[in-house]
């Protein structure tokens, strides 16, 4: 049994290390929110509200991040990737900043799913705007 443990462990580590890493450029572009779920209280933002407010998160090659809500900039700052974490440094009034982490649950060419890292999490499903990359 012991002689099979090392090769099995090696294979598992090999496949885990070959998993696709997320690169910052994978995020670049505008992502429109299509679903927002809050865990506490358990709540989903109604579709009509999403259409009305047209929220989005925008990542640029200069490592800028902008969050829009209601056609206006709600928040802006810089971001960097740390594994599957988006480390967002939000610009506040008076030259202050705060770091706000997001966990990427899934990412492909068309869809980004991420969540806040607070006790009561918010999960966002966003779709990439076609041609915006």
N, CA and C of each residue as an Amber inpcrd file, in Angstrom:
protein
   399
   0.8160000  -1.1990000   0.0000000   0.0000000   0.0000000   0.0000000
   0.8590000   1.2620000   0.0000000   1.9440000   1.2540000   0.8000000
   2.7940000   2.4330000   0.8950000   3.4630000   2.7470000  -0.4320000
   3.7940000   1.7290000  -1.2230000   4.5060000   2.0100000  -2.4680000
   3.5840000   2.6530000  -3.5110000   2.2830000   2.5770000  -3.3180000
   1.3430000   3.2390000  -4.2310000   1.0070000   4.6640000  -3.7800000
   1.2660000   4.9620000  -2.5220000   0.9090000   6.2740000  -1.9730000
   1.7060000   7.3960000  -2.6310000   3.0320000   7.2270000  -2.7960000
   3.8450000   8.2880000  -3.3780000   3.4560000   8.5820000  -4.8230000
   3.3320000   7.5710000  -5.6990000   2.9180000   7.8870000  -7.0740000
   1.5300000   8.5320000  -7.1480000   0.6220000   8.0930000  -6.2890000
  -0.7160000   8.6770000  -6.2790000  -0.6480000  10.1390000  -5.8360000
   0.1220000  10.4200000  -4.7840000   0.2930000  11.7920000  -4.3180000
   0.9270000  12.6480000  -5.4110000   1.9280000  12.1160000  -6.0940000
   2.5810000  12.8420000  -7.1820000   1.5800000  13.1830000  -8.2850000
   0.7400000  12.2340000  -8.6780000  -0.2500000  12.4870000  -9.7240000
  -1.2560000  13.5520000  -9.3100000  -1.7150000  13.5060000  -8.0760000
  -2.6740000  14.5000000  -7.5860000  -2.0380000  15.8840000  -7.6170000
  -0.8230000  16.0160000  -7.1000000  -0.1300000  17.3070000  -7.1020000
   0.1420000  17.7930000  -8.5210000   0.4570000  16.8790000  -9.4290000
   0.6970000  17.2490000 -10.8210000  -0.5540000  17.8440000 -11.4450000
  -1.7010000  17.1910000 -11.2720000  -2.9330000  17.6930000 -11.8680000
  -3.3960000  18.9990000 -11.2280000  -3.2010000  19.1490000  -9.9320000
  -3.5620000  20.3920000  -9.2640000  -2.6830000  21.5280000  -9.7760000
  -1.3980000  21.2850000  -9.9450000  -0.4960000  22.3390000 -10.4100000
  -0.7500000  22.7050000 -11.8650000  -1.3680000  21.8330000 -12.6350000
  -1.6620000  22.1110000 -14.0420000  -2.9800000  22.8530000 -14.2200000
  -3.7110000  23.0950000 -13.1480000  -4.9750000  23.8130000 -13.2920000
  -4.6870000  25.2220000 -13.7980000  -5.5920000  25.7390000 -14.5760000
  -5.3990000  27.0290000 -15.2120000  -5.3700000  28.1470000 -14.1820000
  -4.2920000  28.8990000 -14.1920000  -4.1730000  30.0410000 -13.2860000
  -4.8910000  31.2400000 -13.9050000  -5.4760000  32.0510000 -13.0640000
  -6.1410000  33.2680000 -13.5270000  -5.0880000  34.3490000 -13.6520000
  -5.1180000  35.0490000 -14.7820000  -4.2090000  36.1650000 -15.0090000
  -5.0210000  37.4500000 -14.9920000  -4.3800000  38.5490000 -14.6310000
  -5.0990000  39.8300000 -14.5670000  -5.7530000  40.1670000 -15.8890000
  -5.0720000  39.8800000 -16.9870000  -5.6460000  40.2040000 -18.2930000
  -6.9200000  39.4150000 -18.5970000  -7.1370000  38.2960000 -17.8950000
  -8.3860000  37.5440000 -18.0590000  -9.5880000  38.3560000 -17.5810000
  -9.3510000  39.3200000 -16.7060000 -10.4230000  40.1260000 -16.1350000
 -10.7070000  41.4040000 -16.9210000  -9.7670000  41.8630000 -17.7350000
  -9.8970000  43.1530000 -18.3950000 -11.1940000  43.2590000 -19.1900000
 -11.8530000  44.4000000 -19.0370000 -13.0850000  44.6770000 -19.7560000
 -14.2130000  45.0190000 -18.8000000 -15.3840000  45.1790000 -19.3860000
 -16.5870000  45.5310000 -18.6270000 -17.4220000  44.2770000 -18.4200000
 -17.8320000  44.0700000 -17.1830000 -18.6590000  42.9300000 -16.8080000
 -19.9560000  43.4710000 -16.2130000 -21.0690000  43.2560000 -16.8860000
 -22.3790000  43.7020000 -16.3940000 -22.9530000  42.6560000 -15.4520000
 -23.4390000  43.1170000 -14.3020000 -24.0330000  42.2120000 -13.3310000
 -25.3440000  41.6600000 -13.8980000 -25.5250000  40.3450000 -13.7750000
 -26.7850000  39.7340000 -14.1880000 -27.5160000  39.0880000 -13.0120000
 -26.8100000  38.9510000 -11.8860000 -27.4320000  38.3990000 -10.6720000
 -26.6110000  38.8430000  -9.4650000 -27.3100000  39.2380000  -8.4080000
 -26.6720000  39.6190000  -7.1490000 -27.4280000  38.9230000  -6.0280000
 -26.7240000  38.0760000  -5.2720000 -27.3180000  37.3340000  -4.1610000
 -26.6290000  37.7270000  -2.8660000 -27.4180000  38.1160000  -1.8800000
 -26.9130000  38.4200000  -0.5410000 -27.2240000  37.2460000   0.3750000
 -26.2620000  36.8570000   1.2100000 -26.4720000  35.6960000   2.0770000
 -27.2160000  36.0350000   3.3600000 -27.1180000  37.2790000   3.8470000
 -27.7620000  37.6130000   5.1020000 -28.2850000  39.0470000   5.0390000
 -29.5290000  39.3000000   4.9340000 -30.5510000  38.2710000   4.8210000
 -30.5100000  37.6340000   3.4390000 -30.9780000  36.3890000   3.3910000
 -31.0270000  35.6760000   2.1210000 -31.8970000  36.4700000   1.1610000
 -31.2710000  37.0050000   0.1260000 -31.9750000  37.9450000  -0.7330000
 -31.3120000  37.9670000  -2.1080000 -32.1100000  38.0730000  -3.1430000
 -31.6190000  38.2360000  -4.5000000 -32.1720000  39.5350000  -5.0350000
 -31.2980000  40.3510000  -5.5980000 -31.7350000  41.6130000  -6.1840000
 -32.6550000  41.3100000  -7.3660000 -33.8420000  41.8960000  -7.4170000
 -34.7700000  41.6120000  -8.5110000 -34.1910000  41.9980000  -9.8710000
 -34.5470000  41.2110000 -10.9080000 -34.0610000  41.4750000 -12.2560000
 -34.3880000  42.8970000 -12.6980000 -35.5600000  43.3830000 -12.4000000
 -35.9490000  44.7290000 -12.7920000 -35.0270000  45.7790000 -12.2020000
 -34.6030000  45.5590000 -10.9600000 -33.6810000  46.4900000 -10.3070000
 -32.3180000  46.4650000 -11.0030000 -31.8560000  45.2710000 -11.3760000
 -30.5850000  45.1720000 -12.0950000 -30.6490000  45.8930000 -13.4400000
 -31.7510000  45.7200000 -14.1480000 -31.9000000  46.3970000 -15.4410000
 -31.9380000  47.9120000 -15.2490000 -32.6290000  48.3590000 -14.2170000
 -32.7490000  49.7870000 -13.9500000 -31.3980000  50.4100000 -13.5560000
 -30.6770000  49.7430000 -12.6900000 -29.4160000  50.2810000 -12.1640000
 -28.2040000  49.9640000 -13.0440000 -28.3140000  48.9300000 -13.8880000
 -27.2340000  48.4590000 -14.7810000 -25.8480000  48.4870000 -14.1160000
 -25.6960000  47.7540000 -13.0010000 -24.3960000  47.7320000 -12.3300000
 -23.3580000  46.9730000 -13.1530000 -22.0960000  47.3570000 -12.9480000
 -20.9940000  46.7180000 -13.6690000 -19.7130000  46.8610000 -12.8700000
 -18.7820000  45.9570000 -13.1660000 -17.4250000  46.0660000 -12.6440000
 -16.5170000  46.1160000 -13.8750000 -15.5670000  47.0450000 -13.8640000
 -14.7230000  47.2810000 -15.0350000 -13.2640000  47.1840000 -14.6050000
 -12.5250000  46.3020000 -15.2700000 -11.1050000  46.1100000 -15.0130000
 -10.3230000  46.6480000 -16.2130000  -9.2950000  47.4500000 -15.9680000
  -8.5030000  47.9890000 -17.0750000  -7.0550000  47.5050000 -16.9840000
  -6.3440000  47.5460000 -18.1160000  -4.9460000  47.1130000 -18.1280000
  -4.0350000  47.9250000 -17.2100000  -4.4500000  49.0890000 -16.8050000
  -3.6490000  49.8930000 -15.8790000  -3.8890000  49.4540000 -14.4330000
  -4.5490000  48.2930000 -14.2620000  -4.8900000  47.7310000 -12.9490000
  -5.8960000  48.5890000 -12.1980000  -6.6720000  49.3750000 -12.9450000
  -7.7590000  50.1510000 -12.3550000  -9.0120000  49.2960000 -12.2970000
  -9.8040000  49.5290000 -11.2600000 -11.0860000  48.8500000 -11.1060000
 -12.1250000  49.9310000 -10.8120000 -13.2420000  49.8590000 -11.5270000
 -14.3500000  50.7850000 -11.3110000 -15.6130000  49.9590000 -11.1340000
 -16.4030000  50.3250000 -10.1400000 -17.7160000  49.7170000  -9.9480000
 -18.7470000  50.7940000 -10.2400000 -19.6520000  50.4890000 -11.1700000
 -20.7050000  51.4330000 -11.5380000 -22.0490000  50.9260000 -11.0240000
 -22.9000000  51.8730000 -10.6590000 -24.2560000  51.5600000 -10.2210000
 -25.1320000  52.7490000 -10.6050000 -26.2200000  52.4930000 -11.2930000
 -27.1200000  53.5710000 -11.6760000 -26.5000000  54.5390000 -12.6600000
 -25.5810000  54.0570000 -13.4930000 -24.9450000  54.9030000 -14.4840000
 -23.8580000  55.8050000 -13.9330000 -23.5160000  55.6460000 -12.6460000
 -22.4980000  56.4870000 -12.0190000 -21.4150000  55.6240000 -11.3890000
 -20.2340000  56.2200000 -11.2480000 -19.1410000  55.5260000 -10.5850000
 -19.4430000  55.4510000  -9.0940000 -19.5880000  54.2370000  -8.6090000
 -19.8570000  54.0040000  -7.1910000 -18.5490000  53.9200000  -6.4020000
 -17.5260000  53.3160000  -7.0390000 -16.2690000  53.0670000  -6.3580000
 -15.1700000  52.9170000  -7.4050000 -13.9300000  53.3050000  -7.0300000
 -12.8060000  53.1090000  -7.9490000 -11.5220000  52.9450000  -7.1540000
 -10.5420000  52.3430000  -7.8080000  -9.2480000  52.1300000  -7.1850000
  -8.3870000  51.2280000  -8.0370000  -7.4520000  50.5520000  -7.4060000
  -6.5270000  49.6380000  -8.0720000  -6.8220000  48.2120000  -7.6330000
  -6.4400000  47.2530000  -8.4800000  -6.6110000  45.8570000  -8.1110000
  -5.3710000  45.0620000  -8.4980000  -5.2380000  43.9270000  -7.8410000
  -4.2110000  42.9470000  -8.1950000  -4.7710000  41.5730000  -7.8670000
  -4.2660000  40.5770000  -8.5560000  -4.6920000  39.2090000  -8.2910000
  -3.7340000  38.5430000  -7.3190000  -4.2980000  37.7400000  -6.4410000
  -3.5390000  36.9440000  -5.4840000  -4.1820000  35.5610000  -5.5120000
  -3.7500000  34.7210000  -6.4470000  -4.4070000  33.4240000  -6.6460000
  -5.7960000  33.6480000  -7.2120000  -6.8220000  33.2090000  -6.4680000
  -8.2110000  33.4080000  -6.8970000  -8.8530000  34.6060000  -6.1910000
  -8.0110000  35.4220000  -5.5580000  -8.5070000  36.6060000  -4.8570000
  -8.2160000  37.8570000  -5.6760000  -9.2150000  38.7230000  -5.7720000
  -9.0150000  40.0530000  -6.3200000  -8.7880000  40.9540000  -5.1110000
  -7.6140000  41.5320000  -5.0140000  -7.2920000  42.4540000  -3.9250000
  -7.5470000  43.8680000  -4.4490000  -8.6550000  44.4400000  -4.0420000
  -9.0860000  45.7460000  -4.5180000  -8.7500000  46.7950000  -3.4710000
  -7.9690000  47.7950000  -3.8530000  -7.6590000  48.9120000  -2.9720000
  -8.5240000  50.0780000  -3.4190000  -9.5650000  50.3250000  -2.6570000
 -10.5550000  51.3490000  -2.9930000 -10.0610000  52.7260000  -2.5690000
 -10.2250000  53.7060000  -3.4560000  -9.8970000  55.0970000  -3.1330000
 -11.0640000  55.7080000  -2.3640000 -10.7530000  56.2870000  -1.2100000
 -11.7630000  56.9510000  -0.3870000 -11.4780000  58.4460000  -0.3670000
 -12.4160000  59.1960000   0.1550000 -12.2270000  60.6460000   0.2540000
 -11.0580000  60.9720000   1.1720000 -10.4370000  62.1200000   0.9100000
  -9.3370000  62.5730000   1.7480000  -8.0480000  61.8140000   1.5330000
  -7.9130000  61.1370000   0.3810000  -6.6860000  60.4070000   0.0910000
  -6.5560000  59.0860000   0.8280000  -7.5920000  58.6700000   1.5430000
  -7.5790000  57.4040000   2.2710000  -7.8680000  56.2480000   1.2990000
  -7.4750000  55.0380000   1.6790000  -7.7760000  53.8290000   0.9160000
  -8.1750000  52.7190000   1.8780000  -8.7990000  51.6970000   1.3260000
  -9.0520000  50.4780000   2.0990000  -8.9990000  49.3020000   1.1460000
  -8.5020000  48.1730000   1.6490000  -8.4450000  46.9750000   0.8230000
  -9.7300000  46.1860000   0.9950000 -10.2440000  45.7480000  -0.1240000
 -11.5120000  45.0370000  -0.1570000 -11.3070000  43.7950000  -1.0210000
 -11.2550000  42.6020000  -0.4300000 -11.0010000  41.4000000  -1.2290000
 -12.2810000  40.7760000  -1.7910000 -12.1480000  40.2220000  -2.9820000
 -13.2100000  39.4370000  -3.6180000 -12.6260000  38.0670000  -3.9540000
 -13.4160000  37.0220000  -3.7800000 -13.0170000  35.6760000  -4.1590000
 -13.6480000  35.3430000  -5.5040000 -12.8290000  34.9220000  -6.4670000
 -13.3560000  34.5000000  -7.7670000 -13.8130000  33.0520000  -7.6410000
 -15.1230000  32.8280000  -7.8100000 -15.6630000  31.4660000  -7.7730000
 -15.4790000  30.7730000  -9.1060000 -15.6870000  31.5170000 -10.2040000
 -15.4690000  30.9620000 -11.5360000 -15.2550000  32.0960000 -12.5210000
 -14.5380000  31.7750000 -13.5930000 -14.2300000  32.7580000 -14.6240000
 -14.0120000  32.0400000 -15.9400000 -14.6960000  32.5060000 -16.9750000
 -14.4090000  32.0730000 -18.3320000 -14.5360000  33.2870000 -19.2420000
 -14.4890000  33.0890000 -20.5330000 -14.5160000  34.2150000 -21.4740000
 -15.7700000  35.0720000 -21.3440000 -16.8970000  34.4620000 -20.9250000
 -18.1750000  35.1660000 -20.9320000 -18.7180000  35.5020000 -19.5540000
 -18.2980000  34.7620000 -18.5140000 -18.9380000  34.9290000 -17.2080000
 -17.9130000  34.9590000 -16.0820000 -18.1540000  35.8600000 -15.1420000
 -17.3530000  36.0070000 -13.9350000 -18.2940000  35.8750000 -12.7480000
 -17.9590000  34.9950000 -11.8170000 -18.7190000  34.8580000 -10.5730000
 -17.7430000  35.1320000  -9.4340000 -18.0790000  36.1350000  -8.6200000
 -17.2120000  36.4850000  -7.4990000 -18.0620000  36.8120000  -6.2860000
 -17.4170000  36.8070000  -5.1190000 -18.1450000  37.1050000  -3.8840000
 -17.2890000  37.9410000  -2.9550000 -17.9870000  38.6890000  -2.1020000
 -17.3050000  39.4600000  -1.0760000 -16.8140000  38.5050000   0.0050000
 -15.9040000  38.9590000   0.8270000 -15.3220000  38.1130000   1.8620000
 -15.7750000  38.5290000   3.2590000 -16.9500000  39.1270000   3.3390000
 -17.5040000  39.5410000   4.6190000 -18.2910000  38.4020000   5.2420000
 -18.7130000  38.5980000   6.4800000 -19.5120000  37.5790000   7.1620000
 -20.7940000  37.3030000   6.3840000 -21.4830000  38.3530000   5.9640000
 -22.6650000  38.1730000   5.1120000 -22.2130000  38.4470000   3.6750000
 -21.9700000  37.3740000   2.9480000 -21.3920000  37.4930000   1.6150000
 -22.4230000  37.9570000   0.5880000 -21.9090000  38.5960000  -0.4330000
 -22.6860000  38.9370000  -1.6120000 -21.9990000  38.2480000  -2.7800000
 -22.7630000  37.4850000  -3.5500000 -22.2350000  36.8120000  -4.7240000
 -22.7840000  37.4940000  -5.9620000 -21.8920000  37.7950000  -6.8930000
 -22.2630000  38.4890000  -8.1220000 -21.9440000  37.5990000  -9.3130000
 -22.9130000  37.4760000 -10.2090000 -22.7010000  36.8340000 -11.5040000
 -22.6980000  37.9590000 -12.5220000 -21.6140000  38.0520000 -13.2960000
 -21.4800000  39.1340000 -14.2710000 -21.1040000  38.5470000 -15.6240000
 -21.6000000  39.1820000 -16.6770000 -21.2820000  38.7570000 -18.0490000
 -20.4510000  39.8220000 -18.7330000 -19.4340000  39.3600000 -19.4560000
 -18.5390000  40.2660000 -20.1800000 -19.3200000  40.9340000 -21.3090000
 -19.1240000  42.2210000 -21.4650000 -19.7150000  42.9480000 -22.5780000
 -18.9680000  42.5350000 -23.8370000 -19.6930000  42.0710000 -24.8370000
 -19.0960000  41.5810000 -26.0760000 -18.2130000  42.6620000 -26.7020000
 -17.0240000  42.2670000 -27.1050000 -16.1030000  43.1800000 -27.7680000
 -15.3660000  44.1020000 -26.8260000 -15.5740000  43.9520000 -25.5240000
 -14.9130000  44.8250000 -24.5520000 -13.8390000  44.0300000 -23.8230000
 -12.6980000  43.9400000 -24.4140000 -11.6140000  43.1990000 -23.7710000
 -10.3150000  43.8350000 -24.0350000
